[in-house]
Amino acid sequence: MGYSPITLIFLVLLASGCVSDQVSEDTTKVGEAVEEASESNAYMVEYTDSGFAPDTLLIQQGDTVRWIDSSEEKELLVTTEYSSMCPVEGFSSCEIVTDYNHTFNETGRYVYRNSNKLNDQATITVQPKTLL
């Protein structure tokens, strides 16, 4: 029974555990990525004719906030700065939206508003990520 050199090399690697170690290592990397992604949270802020709800939010670094426009006028432009230029320092949807997401990678306190109704503003505080 003659084996080709490639088959023999594969059999030696399989017997030594090198092939299964690589598969195990790749599986571990995938597991770590899924775990890291699941540690981040997503929050929803609803914009209504009465303003933002909730109007204050405490989140962790890496979390995502999603704004949904449920107002009658549908004129939500979420921004930390009133400016005709985009991008701005902080964050901005840069245009009127019905749905907008932003992931907060920097800690701090963010006061944001609807640029079409400057009196409608709210606050998000981003804390450093805590490990359990």
Secondary structure per residue as TSV (DSSP state, phi and psi in degrees):
chain	resnum	aa	ss	phi	psi
A	1	M	-	360.0	109.2
A	2	G	-	-101.7	134.0
A	3	Y	-	-108.8	146.9
A	4	S	-	-74.4	156.9
A	5	P	H	-57.8	-36.5
A	6	I	H	-65.9	-41.9
A	7	T	H	-63.8	-41.6
A	8	L	H	-63.8	-41.8
A	9	I	H	-62.5	-44.4
A	10	F	H	-60.6	-44.4
A	11	L	H	-62.9	-39.6
A	12	V	H	-65.2	-44.6
A	13	L	H	-63.6	-41.3
A	14	L	H	-63.9	-44.7
A	15	A	H	-65.9	-33.6
A	16	S	H	-79.4	-13.1
A	17	G	T	91.8	-1.2
A	18	C	H	-62.1	-40.4
A	19	V	H	-66.8	-46.0
A	20	S	H	-69.4	-31.1
A	21	D	H	-62.9	-41.7
A	22	Q	H	-63.9	-43.8
A	23	V	H	-62.4	-42.7
A	24	S	H	-63.3	-42.5
A	25	E	H	-62.7	-43.8
A	26	D	H	-63.4	-41.0
A	27	T	H	-63.9	-39.5
A	28	T	H	-63.1	-42.8
A	29	K	H	-61.2	-42.0
A	30	V	H	-63.9	-44.0
A	31	G	H	-60.5	-41.4
A	32	E	H	-64.8	-39.3
A	33	A	H	-65.3	-41.4
A	34	V	H	-65.9	-41.8
A	35	E	H	-63.5	-43.2
A	36	E	H	-62.3	-42.8
A	37	A	H	-65.2	-37.4
A	38	S	H	-75.6	-15.6
A	39	E	H	-75.2	-21.4
A	40	S	S	-81.7	144.5
A	41	N	-	-111.2	157.8
A	42	A	E	-119.5	136.9
A	43	Y	E	-123.4	151.3
A	44	M	E	-117.0	135.2
A	45	V	E	-119.3	126.1
A	46	E	E	-98.9	134.8
A	47	Y	E	-105.4	120.8
A	48	T	E	-120.7	-178.0
A	49	D	T	-63.1	-18.9
A	50	S	T	-91.1	-6.7
A	51	G	E	118.5	-158.7
A	52	F	E	-86.2	140.4
A	53	A	E	-138.3	117.8
A	54	P	S	-75.1	160.6
A	55	D	S	-93.7	-7.9
A	56	T	E	-135.2	142.2
A	57	L	E	-144.5	134.7
A	58	L	E	-114.6	119.7
A	59	I	E	-133.0	177.0
A	60	Q	E	-108.8	155.6
A	61	Q	T	-53.4	131.0
A	62	G	T	96.3	-10.5
A	63	D	-	-77.0	156.9
A	64	T	E	-114.7	139.4
A	65	V	E	-113.9	137.4
A	66	R	E	-119.2	124.8
A	67	W	E	-99.4	134.1
A	68	I	E	-121.6	127.0
A	69	D	E	-88.9	108.6
A	70	S	-	-108.9	13.7
A	71	S	S	-78.0	164.5
A	72	E	S	-71.7	-37.7
A	73	E	S	-78.9	-22.6
A	74	K	-	52.1	54.6
A	75	E	-	-128.5	46.9
A	76	L	B	-86.6	122.2
A	77	L	-	-128.4	96.1
A	78	V	E	-77.5	126.7
A	79	T	E	-158.6	152.1
A	80	T	S	-88.3	-15.7
A	81	E	S	-136.9	143.1
A	82	Y	-	-86.9	110.1
A	83	S	-	-154.6	146.5
A	84	S	S	-85.0	-8.3
A	85	M	S	-96.2	147.8
A	86	C	S	-142.4	135.4
A	87	P	S	-81.6	162.7
A	88	V	-	-111.3	166.2
A	89	E	S	-72.7	131.3
A	90	G	S	104.0	-118.5
A	91	F	-	-153.0	157.6
A	92	S	B	-161.2	143.3
A	93	S	-	-74.3	-16.4
A	94	C	S	66.9	-6.3
A	95	E	S	-160.3	168.2
A	96	I	-	-66.9	131.2
A	97	V	B	-133.9	159.6
A	98	T	S	-105.3	-13.3
A	99	D	E	-154.3	126.9
A	100	Y	E	-145.5	136.8
A	101	N	E	-118.9	145.1
A	102	H	E	-145.2	132.4
A	103	T	E	-98.4	129.0
A	104	F	-	-95.2	102.7
A	105	N	-	-95.9	-10.2
A	106	E	S	-115.7	137.3
A	107	T	-	-73.8	159.9
A	108	G	E	142.6	-176.1
A	109	R	E	-111.2	125.3
A	110	Y	E	-116.8	116.8
A	111	V	E	-97.2	122.6
A	112	Y	E	-126.4	166.3
A	113	R	E	-149.1	171.9
A	114	N	E	-92.8	113.0
A	115	S	T	-63.1	-16.6
A	116	N	T	-87.1	-11.4
A	117	K	E	-144.3	84.8
A	118	L	E	-60.1	-21.8
A	119	N	E	-75.9	-17.1
A	120	D	E	-86.8	100.8
A	121	Q	E	-137.1	162.4
A	122	A	E	-151.4	176.7
A	123	T	E	-133.3	138.5
A	124	I	E	-122.8	128.9
A	125	T	E	-109.2	126.1
A	126	V	E	-109.3	117.1
A	127	Q	E	-96.9	159.2
A	128	P	-	-60.4	147.8
A	129	K	-	-65.6	131.7
A	130	T	-	-103.8	141.8
A	131	L	-	-96.9	140.0
A	132	L	-	-81.5	360.0
